[in-house]
Amino acid sequence: MKKLILSAAILLGGLSVQAATLNSINSVIETVKFQDEYKEVDAVPAAVKTGLDNAYPGVKLEKAYVNDKKEYKVEITVRGEKSTVYTDDKGNILKK
């Protein structure tokens, strides 16, 4: 009988410890992303097209956007997969 009561106490104690640790795991993290204003354009410079062709053979341009810093946000399709690429006005791929 003592073993049964001891086992029940250990089991209940273990469950209450797990419940207490779960509450401390749930925390809220707020992130704020700053995004430059991009405006849609109909055409991109030849250097941007050339840079994309060199980096992604068989690329198809879907949409293009430009910001005040002359950085381009280009939505492309390569082999059926859609992606977004950032370039400068000289066609260099930017990491964002």
C-alpha positions, 0 to 999 in steps of 0.5 A: 500500500505504501508503494502505491501511495508513493507511486501516486505522489511521484506521478502527480508531482511529476505532472505538476512540474511539467505543467509549471515548465510549459507556462514559462516556455510560452513567451511572446516575441514581437518583431517589426520589419521595416520595408522600403516603399516599392512601386511597381514598374513595367520594365527593368533596366537591361543590366537587371535582366542580364544579371538575372539571366546569368544567376538563374538560367531560364528565368521569367520575370513576372512583376518588378518593383523599384524603391527610392534607392534604385533597388529592384524587387523582382518576382520571377519564375524559374523551372515552375517555381516562383521566387522573389529576388532583390537586385540593384540597378546594375544587376547585382543580386542583393541579400535581403 
